[in-house]
Amino acid sequence: MMKIARFTFNPFQENTYVLYDDTNECVIIDPGCYEPEEKEELFNFIKTQNLKPVHLLNTHCHIDHVLGNKFVGDAFQLQPEIHALEEKLLAACLQYGQVYGIFMEASPSPKITLEEGKTIQFGNCELEMIHAPGHSPGSICFYHKESDTLIGGDVLFSQSIGRTDLPGGDTDTLLNSIRKKLFILPGKTIVYPGHGPETSIEFEKVNNPFLAAHS
């Protein structure tokens, strides 16, 4: 059975996820840990649970989702895994950090391994990759079919959607991704987003005003 631990980090209140199972292998998704106490919280959880991180995954590469890439990479000898279309965004994060007044340690060089149709394995779990552009060009969602769980990044939020006014964003593309890639999942699928509380596909089909307004 897959278990999920969520941590809310950094000034952007970003959700970092650790997924693990009874084998104790785990994946770390979107490490946003920025302050020393945030890094300590994530590290201590992994150590006290006796977990073995085997993948560092970025749903996308906006700065709030990659602030902890360097820390996690050094602590667990991992390279971040991203979609090819996110490589330029990751490279630009140091510059964006200066704009926001945030000091960011440069991310380790990424591995371009994430693309739709492939899977990520850890322990006895398999995550399917769904390419859902619109918030960013290479946004990837991770779907665990056995538990109907989706780690959605900044694609779909509870009664909201990801912003599209950042470089590479496009509203029509995002709405199309949600309808054609996410809304085909079972209604009971729980969505764990990059910010805010979890929601479900069924709930968002009925209650998301952004999708209703553009239906």
N, C-alpha and C positions, 0 to 999 in steps of 0.2 A: 504494500500500500504506500502510495506517495504521500509525503507530508510536506507542508509548506510553512515556512517561517517568514514573516514580513517585518522589515525594519524601515522606519521613516527617517530619512537623513537629509542633511544639508539645508541651506536657506530656502531652497525651492520645495521642501517637503516631498522629496522623491521617495518612492517605494522601492526598496531593494528586497529581492527574494532569494531564499535558499530553499531548494527543493532536494529532498532526500528520501531514502527508504530504509528498510531493515538491514540492507547490506552495509549501510553507513556511507556509501558513495553519495556525493551531492554535486549539484551545480549551483553556481552563484550567478544571479541574473541582475544586471544593472547595478553594480556596486556604487552607490552614491555617497559613501562614507567620506566625510570631509574633515570634521573636527577630530582631534585625537581620541576623544571619548567615544565617538561614533565608530572609529576603526577598532577600538578596544572592544566595544560591544559586539561587533560582528565576529571578530577573531575569537573572543571568549565563548560565544555561542557554538561556533564550529568545534572548538577544542573540548568544551564540556560535554558536547553531544558525541564526541569521538568520531567526527565526520571526516571524510576524505574528499576534498574538492577535486573533481576531475575535469570540469569545464568552467570557464568564465565567459558568460554570454552577454552581449549587449543587444537589446531589442533595437536600439538605434543609438546614435552617437552625439546627441545634444549634451552639453556640458554637465547638466545635472545628473545624467545617467552614467557618466564615466569618471566622475571625480575620484572614485576609489579604485580605478583600474590599476594604477601603479602600486598601491598598497596591496591589493589582493594578488596581483601578479608576483610581487616580491615575496609575500608571505607564503604562497602556496605553489610557486613555480609554474604559473599558468600564463598563457598569452590570451588576450581577449579575442573572442571569435565574433566576427561581424559579417554583414552583407557587403558585397563589393561596392554598392552605391553609397555606403556610409564612410568610406575611407577618407574622402575629402573633409567631411564634417568632423571626423575625429582629429584630423591634422589641424583643423582650425580652432580647436577648443582652447588652446593656450591664449590665442588672440581674444576669443570671446570672454575668457576669464578676466582679462585686463579690463574689458568694457564693463563687466559686472563688479569689478573690484575683488575678484576671487583669485587667490593664488592656487594654481593647479599644477601638480607634478605631471610631467609628460607621461602619457599612457605608453605602455610597452607596444612594440610593433604588433599589429593585429594579424590574426590568421583569417583569411577570407574563406570561411567554411559554410556560412549560413546561406541557404537558398531554398526556395520552395520545392517541395518534393523530397527533400532529404530529411533525415531524422538525427536526433541527438540521443545517445544512449548513456545511461548511468544506472548502476545497480541493475535492478530488474525493470527499470522504467524506460520508456521511449517517448520522446517529445517530437511531434510532427511540426515542421516549420511552415508557416503561412506568411507569404510576402504580402504586406498590406500597406502600400505607399500612400502618401497624402500628407501625413504629418511630417515625414521626411522620406526621401526617395527609397531608402532601403529598410524601412521598418519591418521587423520580423516579429510575429506572434508565435508563441510556443503552446501547442495543444497536446494535452495528455488525454488520450481517448478513453482510457480505462476509467478515469474519474471524472470525465467531462469537465476539465479544468483548462482555462486559457490564461496564460501570462501575456497580457496584451500590450505592454508598453504604453505609449501615449496615443494609441489609435482610438480607443473607445473608453469613455469614462461613465460613471453613474450619471445618467441624464445629461451627458455632455459628450464632446468629441475633442480630439487633440487640436491645438491651435495650428493654423495654416499660414500665419504671417511671418514665419521664419524662412530662411533660404531653403529652397527645395520643397516647400509646402504648397499644397493646392487643394482647395475645398472640394471641388467636384471629384477629384481623384480619391480623396479620403472617404467621402460618402460612398463612392462606388466600391471601394475596398471593403467598407463595413457591410454593405448590402450583399455583395457577391462572394466575399471570403468568410466573413464572420457570421452573418445572419443565416447561413446555410448549416451552421452547427446546431446540435440539439438545443432546444430551448432551455433545458435545465443546466446548460453549461455555465459554470461560474467564471466570471471574468475578473482577474486580478490586475488592476490597471497600474500605470506608472505613478499615479497620484490619486489620493482619495480612497474611498472604501470600495470593496468589491461589489459587483452587480451580477446580473445574469443576462444571457442573450434574450430570453423570453421577456424579461422586464424592459429591456431597452427597445425591443421591437414596438412595444406599446407606449412607453413613457418618455422616450428620448425626444425632446422637442426639436433638436437640430435635424434629426432624420425625418420627423413628421413634417417639418417646414419645407423640406426639399423632396417630399415624396411625389 
